[in-house]
């Protein structure tokens, strides 16, 4: 399975120009789309990132080539725009370049020259993307954290993280187990003004109801049997920093009330004390369940949900961010080779293909476990499919009972139902499914629904 091709948009009101350019660029292995008007092009750019755009200068309708260039650069400044026109003027070229055009070419078109210019633009985009990835990774390594964000889904997540990290507002992270919610919580803390303070994590699902308030709010000496001395709770330990409450939906209702009161009042009472203690904490909560659905089912307090759901972020499962798998695998192999005192391991092409084609019900955590086993058990430097668990490398015999295949069948059925419900309107179907249009297109191809 190859990485997704670079999305390219050709905008021209003449269909023979659009199709001619599309055919000319076929050899460059780009994901080429077309639009007949500037208005249509703007809609496509708003829906999904389009790194490379070729546009005619003069087009009918409200949005001409220069206006399209200006708006695209406002929406997505990194987009490379090549302007094409039959009316070459110095003023037009100067204005296009002033607005940020990458190049300016005239009709009649020299397709060989266009392919050369587009190839150069693609090389520039690739270099810019690699530089940005390296800068991001270097910054996260310095902070002791590393988040792989090659896929569009994770890029959007990391963009939001950059926007909200400096705020003190409460964040609610949702996503399947193993998607990296605690790592993202630590990134939010590391990017915040509170980074010099403590990051304190609590697994609420592991705290018995009887000990919850003592662990979270602390207790005084003699507050209960065995409380020989006073103890600060997790809120006080995180004072001036960040408190991460994982699996927050597992908190019993009685304790939900106590937590809500502390969030509202920003002060607490230790168990066995009448004295209030002020706390200054940035709260990040997480759950692998749909908290909104639990509220509707009466299994989680609505008022607490609204206190936690100020800045919601949903992490995609690994099967919806497959572009990240090669880099994640490389990162894990490098780390685990050092941890286990092994020589540097790398993946064979066939092994990488097996990783890319698997459904990963356990997400990133499962991927790391699979690669840890491979690092420990392989003798050679190259990890092959034979070094992977059997369910990753063997085709199932019908009828298939593999969890990965069950997930694929469920995805296929959900997509078909969404497309049927929306009259095959992909944008509305994507919204109904809670995924991006790009992910929907990818799933349609992957599941053979085209």
C-alpha positions as MATLAB code, in Angstrom:
seq = 'XXXXXXXXXXXXXXXXXXXXXXXXXXXXXXXXXXXXXXXXXXXXXXXXXXXXXXXXXXXXXXXXXXXXXXXXXXXXXXXXXXXXXXXXXXXXXXXXXXXXXXXXXXXXXXXXXXXXXXXXXXXXXXXXXXXXXXXXXXXXXXXXXXXXXXXXXXXXXXXXXXXXXXXXXXXXXXXXXXXXXXXXXXXXXXXXXXXXXXXXXXXXXXXXXXXXXXXXXXXXXXXXXXXXXXXXXXXXXXXXXXXXXXXXXXXXXXXXXXXXXXXXXXXXXXXXXXXXXXXXXXXXXXXXXXXXXXXXXXXXXXXXXXXXXXXXXXXXXXXXXXXXXXXXXXXXXXXXXXXXXXXXXXXXXXXXXXXXXXXXXXXXXXXXXXXXXXXXXXXXXXXXXXXXXXXXXXXXXXXXXXXXXXXXXXXXXXXXXXXXXXXXXXXXXXXXXXXXXXXXXXXXXXXXXX';
ca = [
       0.000    0.000    0.000;
       1.581    3.259   -1.125;
       1.325    6.590    0.591;
      -1.465    8.908   -0.529;
      -0.622   10.913   -3.640;
      -0.275   14.675   -3.619;
      -3.685   16.271   -4.119;
      -3.641   18.627   -7.130;
      -6.436   20.861   -8.425;
      -6.743   22.135  -12.020;
      -9.112   25.093  -12.493;
     -10.178   26.187  -15.992;
     -13.540   26.953  -17.574;
     -12.587   25.056  -20.763;
     -13.075   21.320  -20.357;
     -10.508   20.365  -23.015;
      -7.867   22.384  -21.125;
      -8.784   20.715  -17.819;
      -8.737   17.212  -19.244;
      -5.595   17.874  -21.308;
      -3.705   19.070  -18.237;
      -5.023   16.129  -16.210;
      -3.740   13.682  -18.843;
      -0.401   15.522  -19.037;
       0.117   15.147  -15.297;
      -0.891   11.468  -15.183;
       2.747   10.327  -15.384;
       3.593   12.273  -12.182;
       1.396   10.051   -9.987;
      -0.635   12.921   -8.527;
      -4.168   12.827   -7.121;
      -5.604   15.224   -9.714;
      -9.005   16.916   -9.378;
     -10.611   19.536  -11.615;
     -12.956   22.504  -11.250;
     -14.668   24.614  -13.937;
     -15.009   27.815  -11.869;
     -13.231   29.694   -9.136;
     -16.231   29.245   -6.837;
     -16.112   25.465   -7.249;
     -12.352   25.472   -6.656;
     -12.753   27.456   -3.422;
     -15.317   24.982   -2.153;
     -12.947   22.069   -2.835;
     -10.036   23.848   -1.147;
     -12.160   24.625    1.916;
     -13.255   20.976    2.167;
      -9.790   19.502    1.980;
      -6.159   20.550    1.824;
      -4.911   20.882   -1.774;
      -1.142   21.559   -1.783;
      -0.852   22.221   -5.553;
      -3.222   24.298   -7.669;
      -3.114   25.241  -11.378;
      -5.604   27.947  -12.321;
      -6.612   29.915  -15.388;
      -6.406   33.681  -14.924;
      -9.684   34.631  -16.601;
     -12.793   32.643  -15.797;
     -16.517   33.417  -15.782;
     -18.338   33.892  -12.492;
     -17.578   35.834   -9.355;
     -14.125   34.422   -8.633;
     -11.427   34.898  -11.281;
      -7.915   33.513  -11.219;
      -6.312   36.340   -9.225;
      -9.150   36.412   -6.703;
      -8.923   32.619   -6.364;
      -5.174   32.933   -5.797;
      -5.699   35.576   -3.112;
      -8.375   33.581   -1.259;
      -6.510   30.271   -1.458;
      -3.408   31.923    0.015;
      -5.555   33.309    2.853;
      -7.120   29.886    3.525;
      -3.995   27.752    3.040;
      -0.825   29.870    2.788;
       1.435   26.916    1.929;
      -0.474   26.038   -1.250;
       1.642   26.300   -4.410;
      -0.365   28.071   -7.138;
       0.623   28.090  -10.815;
      -1.311   30.661  -12.868;
      -2.144   29.909  -16.516;
      -3.464   32.484  -19.004;
      -3.883   33.272  -22.693;
      -3.621   36.988  -21.905;
      -0.040   37.461  -20.786;
       0.726   40.943  -19.508;
       3.492   42.269  -17.318;
       0.944   43.755  -14.933;
      -0.913   40.434  -14.664;
       2.284   38.527  -13.960;
       3.438   41.051  -11.370;
       0.086   40.996   -9.590;
      -0.008   37.186   -9.588;
       3.499   37.001   -8.132;
       2.656   39.688   -5.563;
      -0.285   37.569   -4.406;
       1.992   34.573   -3.957;
       1.879   32.662   -7.270;
       4.663   30.104   -7.661;
       4.818   30.494  -11.454;
       3.049   32.168  -14.376;
       2.722   30.406  -17.749;
       0.922   31.282  -20.986;
      -1.268   29.525  -23.507;
      -0.901   27.756  -25.894;
       0.413   25.317  -23.354;
       3.672   23.456  -23.689;
       2.754   20.272  -21.826;
       6.355   19.148  -21.475;
       7.241   22.480  -19.872;
       4.202   22.271  -17.578;
       5.203   18.787  -16.426;
       8.681   20.134  -15.647;
       7.297   23.067  -13.637;
       4.822   20.864  -11.769;
       7.591   18.371  -10.989;
       9.666   21.211   -9.487;
       6.646   22.367   -7.461;
       6.104   18.826   -6.155;
       9.781   18.594   -5.166;
       9.450   21.897   -3.299;
       6.306   20.724   -1.492;
       7.987   17.460   -0.560;
      11.011   19.317    0.793;
       8.836   21.784    2.727;
       6.794   18.946    4.202;
       9.899   17.024    5.219;
      11.457   20.130    6.790;
       8.293   20.853    8.745;
       8.084   17.234    9.901;
      11.701   17.305   11.055;
      11.220   20.639   12.838;
       8.123   19.303   14.596;
       9.866   16.100   15.609;
      12.949   17.956   16.809;
      10.806   20.257   18.944;
       8.916   17.330   20.445;
      12.111   15.358   21.050;
      13.533   18.310   22.961;
      10.412   18.236   25.129;
      10.770   14.482   25.606;
       7.716   13.823   23.448;
       7.221   12.781   19.856;
       3.922   12.714   17.973;
       3.831   11.334   14.436;
       1.484   13.486   12.377;
       1.897   12.623    8.698;
      -1.756   11.782    8.063;
      -4.334   14.546    7.449;
      -6.300   13.406   10.519;
      -3.329   13.803   12.872;
      -2.178   17.025   11.210;
      -5.575   18.513   12.041;
      -5.276   17.271   15.622;
      -1.806   18.796   16.024;
      -2.961   22.093   14.495;
      -5.713   22.234   17.120;
      -3.212   21.330   19.854;
      -1.051   24.303   18.819;
      -4.123   26.545   19.025;
      -5.410   25.416   22.434;
      -2.219   24.486   24.312;
      -1.730   28.024   25.620;
      -5.234   28.152   27.066;
      -6.205   27.081   30.582;
      -9.516   25.683   29.326;
     -10.390   22.068   30.115;
      -9.767   19.564   27.292;
     -11.710   16.336   26.740;
      -9.805   13.709   24.730;
     -11.836   10.866   23.249;
     -10.728    7.910   21.174;
     -10.290    4.162   21.226;
      -7.872    2.521   23.658;
      -4.299    2.754   22.501;
      -4.698    5.850   20.318;
      -2.303    7.943   22.419;
      -4.560   10.112   24.564;
      -2.072   10.399   27.437;
       0.767   11.270   25.050;
      -1.375   14.054   23.604;
      -2.246   15.263   27.117;
       1.476   15.473   27.898;
       2.049   17.411   24.664;
      -0.689   19.888   25.638;
       1.029   20.357   29.002;
       4.499   20.693   27.443;
       3.252   23.398   25.061;
       1.419   25.342   27.767;
       2.545   28.151   30.097;
       2.237   25.519   32.864;
       5.028   23.325   31.485;
       7.276   24.172   34.466;
       4.586   22.747   36.768;
       3.769   19.110   37.415;
       1.902   16.808   35.020;
      -0.063   14.404   37.216;
      -1.931   11.459   35.660;
      -4.676    9.369   37.259;
      -6.459    6.306   35.862;
      -9.956    6.827   37.236;
     -10.979    3.290   36.291;
      -8.391    1.897   38.701;
      -9.598    3.933   41.705;
     -12.166    2.195   43.967;
     -15.184    4.342   44.867;
     -14.222    4.256   48.540;
     -10.737    5.642   47.868;
     -11.535    8.056   45.044;
     -11.900   11.239   47.120;
      -8.861   10.385   49.234;
      -6.687    9.854   46.126;
      -7.985   12.843   44.185;
      -8.583   15.379   46.975;
      -6.255   14.061   49.724;
      -6.979   13.318   53.383;
      -6.008   14.390   56.881;
      -4.360   12.145   59.473;
      -6.967    9.994   61.174;
      -9.622   10.663   58.531;
     -10.214    6.910   58.213;
      -8.648    3.650   59.363;
      -5.083    3.470   58.104;
      -4.746    7.226   57.472;
      -1.746    7.668   59.785;
      -0.645   10.981   58.293;
      -2.027   13.751   56.115;
      -1.688   13.263   52.376;
      -2.030   15.638   49.447;
      -4.376   14.435   46.716;
      -3.692   14.554   42.987;
      -5.324   17.979   42.608;
      -2.896   19.504   45.098;
       0.050   17.625   43.561;
      -0.860   19.166   40.190;
      -1.278   22.700   41.595;
       0.227   25.129   39.086;
       0.386   22.368   36.477;
      -1.883   19.886   34.705;
      -4.071   17.067   36.054;
      -4.873   14.310   33.553;
      -7.923   12.201   34.452;
      -7.896    9.130   32.202;
     -11.025    6.981   31.785;
     -13.067    9.733   33.408;
     -16.335    7.950   32.520;
     -15.462    5.233   35.059;
     -15.925    7.643   37.990;
     -18.977    6.581   40.067;
     -21.827    9.112   40.133;
     -21.280   10.028   43.790;
     -17.695   10.977   43.029;
     -18.738   12.800   39.860;
     -20.630   15.257   42.063;
     -17.544   15.894   44.217;
     -15.332   16.358   41.151;
     -17.801   18.795   39.608;
     -17.798   20.895   42.781;
     -14.001   21.212   42.793;
     -13.914   22.127   39.092;
     -16.546   24.813   39.647;
     -15.159   26.279   42.868;
     -11.421   25.732   42.194;
     -11.008   24.692   45.793;
     -11.334   21.442   47.719;
     -11.565   19.907   51.158;
      -9.353   16.986   52.020;
     -11.199   13.995   53.468;
     -11.522   14.586   57.204;
     -10.913   18.359   56.985;
     -13.169   21.400   57.204;
     -10.550   23.703   55.710;
     -10.784   24.613   52.025;
      -7.665   24.533   49.886;
      -7.489   26.620   46.679;
      -6.087   24.777   43.656;
      -4.877   26.152   40.317;
      -4.993   23.237   37.901;
      -5.448   22.835   34.140;
      -7.675   19.772   33.728;
      -7.454   17.313   30.832;
      -9.914   14.402   30.846;
      -9.966   11.364   28.570;
     -12.197    8.420   27.753;
     -12.286    5.573   25.251;
     -16.074    5.775   25.313;
     -18.524    8.203   23.697;
     -19.133   10.518   26.663;
     -22.003   12.335   24.954;
     -23.796    9.024   24.379;
     -23.280    8.092   28.025;
     -24.891   11.388   29.057;
     -27.897   10.638   26.849;
     -28.142    7.166   28.401;
     -28.041    8.653   31.906;
     -24.702    6.999   32.731;
     -22.692   10.211   33.137;
     -23.700   13.541   34.652;
     -24.633   16.117   32.038;
     -23.362   19.074   34.089;
     -19.949   17.424   34.553;
     -19.797   16.595   30.834;
     -20.280   20.257   29.922;
     -17.540   21.260   32.381;
     -15.137   18.769   30.788;
     -16.150   19.205   27.150;
     -14.907   22.795   26.743;
     -12.266   21.892   24.141;
     -13.075   18.431   22.715;
     -10.519   16.456   20.674;
     -11.155   13.027   19.177;
      -8.099   10.960   18.289;
      -8.514    8.810   15.176;
      -7.880    5.056   15.380;
      -4.738    3.821   13.653;
      -6.764    2.311   10.786;
      -7.844    5.872    9.868;
      -4.286    7.246    9.903;
      -2.400    4.539    8.016;
      -0.031    7.115    6.516;
       1.503    7.396   10.010;
       2.313    3.685   10.307;
       5.711    3.727    8.488;
       7.051    6.564   10.646;
       5.562    5.136   13.843;
       7.135    1.762   13.060;
      10.517    3.365   12.374;
      10.308    5.331   15.625;
       9.377    2.248   17.683;
      12.067    0.077   16.094;
      14.714    2.690   16.860;
      13.543    3.090   20.470;
      13.031   -0.620   21.191;
      16.343   -1.668   19.648;
      18.065    0.553   22.220;
      15.829   -0.574   25.111;
      16.552   -4.258   24.458;
      20.212   -3.831   23.546;
      19.740   -5.007   19.966;
      21.263   -3.790   16.730;
      19.121   -1.380   14.740;
      16.151   -3.216   13.207;
      14.332   -2.203   10.023;
      11.250   -3.473    8.194;
      11.255   -5.376    4.915;
       8.870   -4.098    2.239;
       6.619   -7.116    2.764;
       6.556   -6.617    6.551;
       5.648   -2.946    6.144;
       2.881   -3.929    3.727;
       1.515   -6.342    6.325;
       1.497   -3.564    8.944;
      -0.259   -1.194    6.544;
      -2.961   -3.699    5.628;
      -3.830   -4.767    9.176;
      -6.845   -3.202   10.954;
      -5.066   -2.587   14.341;
      -7.946   -2.984   16.814;
      -5.456   -2.187   19.606;
      -4.163    0.881   17.743;
      -0.705    2.358   18.449;
      -0.251    0.363   21.650;
      -0.748   -2.877   19.703;
       1.651   -1.744   16.952;
       4.336   -1.042   19.546;
       3.813   -4.436   21.187;
       4.070   -6.229   17.840;
       7.326   -4.451   17.005;
       8.744   -5.038   20.487;
       8.209   -8.763   20.022;
       9.887   -8.561   16.604;
      12.919   -6.709   18.007;
      13.347   -9.272   20.794;
      12.883  -12.413   18.697;
      14.569  -11.567   15.371;
      18.187  -12.504   14.809;
      18.626  -10.622   11.547;
      18.504   -6.838   11.235;
      15.644   -7.005    8.725;
      12.179   -7.721   10.152;
      10.197   -9.894    7.714;
       6.546  -11.080    7.757;
       7.753  -14.307    9.384;
       8.757  -12.236   12.434;
       5.235  -10.839   12.849;
       2.267  -12.455   14.628;
       0.419  -14.945   12.461;
      -2.771  -12.893   12.199;
      -0.804  -10.069   10.562;
       0.731  -12.240    7.848;
      -1.793  -14.955    7.063;
      -4.835  -14.632    4.850;
      -7.868  -15.829    6.838;
      -9.760  -18.893    5.664;
     -13.451  -18.265    5.019;
     -15.537  -17.767    7.011;
     -13.208  -15.239    8.633;
     -13.442  -14.688   12.375;
     -10.488  -12.286   12.606;
     -11.269   -9.094   14.490;
      -9.595   -7.018   11.762;
     -11.940   -8.446    9.135;
     -14.935   -7.883   11.395;
     -13.885   -4.234   11.693;
     -13.579   -3.965    7.890;
     -17.043   -5.477    7.427;
     -18.508   -3.050    9.961;
     -16.767   -0.098    8.264;
     -18.025   -1.243    4.855;
     -21.613   -1.546    6.115;
     -21.506    1.843    7.881;
     -20.144    3.593    4.764;
     -22.732    1.971    2.493;
     -25.535    3.004    4.854;
     -24.225    6.584    5.056;
     -23.917    6.855    1.267;
     -27.406    5.424    0.837;
     -28.859    7.806    3.440;
     -27.293   10.857    1.759;
     -27.958    9.903   -1.862;
     -24.236    9.164   -2.347;
     -23.303   12.745   -1.368;
     -19.817   12.139   -0.019;
     -19.468   15.344    2.020;
     -22.718   14.714    3.899;
     -21.890   11.012    4.251;
     -18.492   11.903    5.761;
     -20.164   14.241    8.271;
     -22.667   11.528    9.143;
     -19.796    9.087    9.773;
     -17.738   11.640   11.725;
     -14.728   11.430    9.376;
     -13.133   13.722    6.796;
     -14.054   13.575    3.107;
     -10.461   12.510    2.391;
     -10.756    9.589    4.827;
     -14.072    8.582    3.234;
     -12.492    8.544   -0.243;
      -9.601    6.496    1.146;
     -11.993    4.018    2.799;
     -14.073    3.695   -0.374;
     -10.927    2.733   -2.323;
      -9.537    0.522    0.457;
     -12.789   -1.435    0.888;
     -13.429   -1.791   -2.842;
     -16.566    0.375   -2.851;
     -15.547    2.687   -5.714;
];
